[in-house]
Each structure stands twice: as structure tokens, then as C-alpha cells.
Amino acid sequence: MTGQTKPFPSAPQALLLIVAMTVAEILVGTLLREAGGVLALTVPQIWTLTSLIVNGCVFATIMQRQGLSYRQLFHPAGTSMRATAASVVPWVLLLVPALVIGLSMLVTLLTQAIPLSDKERALFDSMAGNDFATLLLACVIAPVVEEMLFRGIILRGFLQRHTRAQAIWASSVLFGLAHMNIYQFVAALLMGAASGWLYTRARSLVPCIALHAAYNGALNLLASLGSGSDDSTQITLTGGLWIASMLLAAVGVLFLMRTFDEQDSREKP
């Protein structure tokens, strides 16, 4: 009797993978900071290089061991990648305003209940920079590599072991834990669930990356525009945009469901 290899990763394997990547990023980041004086690297540039080096090595190793091609990882759907981008991504982008406003309000309530430490505030301020390296990391590199890891590898493996709902929420919890603070955990958990749902319906990382990149880009833009403005203006703008953002999200979800149902019906024999 020949034993079957269980799908990779299991929950413990996924957790170990995240811990190993975190340790590797700390080590590589430390080495780059030590060389920063010679190479004249800024902190955002160090973050960007660290992410590229660590994730590049990890994905190359995992994909080789699992026998995965980039096509299988990014787009296991039967449709073309271009067709999925054209039919799904526009509706996905309609979800962004509601997600940005809703999650920002949720994080604001959380920071009021659990105030930020000086170290955490400095970290978040540095993440909201508008230099090229910060924007590249937040809007391109992080969306691509995080979706490849948490949806393309971890969720993909979980779906072969658990029900769809269990797989989505388990991978979302790990996505939240990987951010290593309670404030980003909440937002990442819910964003992970939204991306997980998109991945299971579209069977592609394309809409997940688009949602992640647009969300990060919108947050960065708001942080830049909001610097120096008073709180009353922020509250008024948020309240005025809330209904419009919810209507856009409702339209986006409606057309996404219709698109996915049509795609499923075409693929049925």
C-alpha cells in the first residue's frame, strides 16, 4: 500500500514557515542595516531589499519542492489571467473605499481602547512615508509576496485539508498574526478573509493582489493627505463618504457574485 503525501502546509507547518521567515527577515535586515553606511541605504530601502531577498529564497524553495509553476501558483483557474483581471478586478476595486473606511474606524476604536506605545507609533509613522521605496514596498512588493504566501501557498494547502470556511479563516488568522501587533491583526484578519473568499471563487491571485495593493495605496494616500488636518474634518469626511462607499461595495459584491456564478456555469460539463 502506497502512502499519500499530505498537502503542504498543515497549520503547524504554516506557523513554522511564518516564524522562520520572520527570523530570516530580522537577520537579513540586521545585516543590511550594518552595511547601510557603506551602501547608503535608507530604512525603507532596507525593508524593501529584505522582503525581496527572504521571500525570493522561500518561494523558490517551496515551489521547487512542491513542483509548482508560477502559473499554477498565481492562476490555477481555467480562464486566462487577462480575462479574470478584466472581469473581476474592476468590481474588486469597488470594495476598497468601504474596507478602508470601515477598517480605519475599527482600528481607531481599538487604539482608543489600547493606546499605541511610542515605539508602535514611530513604526506606523515610518510605514506611512511617501518615498519611492516605501510606496514600492506597500503597494507592489507586499501585496504580491503576501498574497503568494498566505493565499497561494497556505490557503491553497488548507483547502485540501479543511472546509472552505475553515481554510479561509485559519489562513486569515495566520495573516493577522504575521503582522505582530493587535492593531494590524484586526485589519489583516478581515482583509485576509476577503482575499481568501476572492481566491476560492476566482481561483486566482490576481484579484487578491489588486485588492491588497489598492487598499495599501489608499491607506498611504489618506495618511499623506491627513497629516496636519484636524480631527473634526476627518470625522465629517468619513461620515459623508460612508454611505457612498457602502453602496459601491454592494454593487461590487453583486457583480462579483454574478461573475463567479457565470464562470462556474461555463466550467460545468
Order of alpha helices (4+ residues) and beta strands (2+ residues): alpha-alpha-alpha-alpha-alpha-alpha-alpha-alpha-alpha-alpha-alpha-alpha-alpha-alpha
